[in-house]
Amino acid sequence: MTLLHVMPDDAPDTVLLRTRDADEIASALREHSVLLRHWEVRGPVSPGTDPAEVLERYRAEVDALSTAESLGLVDVVQLHPEDSDAWREKAAAARSTFLEEHRHTENEVRFFAHGTGCFYLHLEGKVLAVVCEAGDLLSVPAGTTHWFDMGPVPEFCAIRFFEREDGWVGDFTGDPIAQRFPRLDALLAAAG
């Protein structure tokens, strides 16, 4: 189930709001023009699941969203744990890529078909940590400063939507704020 954990941007140990209530989460995010929607999960995703199969499962929703929001490019990204040094290196590199505060020139739109990831949105003196799980579709407005944590052992499959080829490229702020906040694994451990 989705989790929202809100902290002041200068006091990461202070919890302003912590909830799994879908309506409360959607309302808190809407205040910042961030949209959280849900799609029905259609089947399991495992290491052997072809990205084209994942897209086909959600074809109607993907096409409708792409048309409605002028999102011309769609792809699938996934990581599943493997017991190898090569995978651990790949996972650590992938995790570190977006663990620093950045923004994008277009909306960041992601649907989680499997697994978990956390978007940390830095908005109006607060950090809103949104733990997304299978079925969550998150739309973060262009220009929103944020970072993303896929956890120490990433396991997720997400459909990504873009307006342009380079829409995913991050403009990093250079602010080390992300280093002061609890990571995905700590947020989930605290949730019990």
Secondary structure, DSSP 8 states (H G I E B T S, - for coil): --EEEEEETT-TT--SEEE--HHHHHHHHHTTT-EEEE----S---TT--HHHHHHHTHHHHHHHHHHTT--EEEEEEE---SSHHHHHHHHHHHHHT-S-EE-SS-EEEEEEEEEEEEEEEETTEEEEEEEETTEEEEE-TT-EEEEE--SS--EEEEEEESSTTTT--EE---GGGGGS--HHHHHHHH-
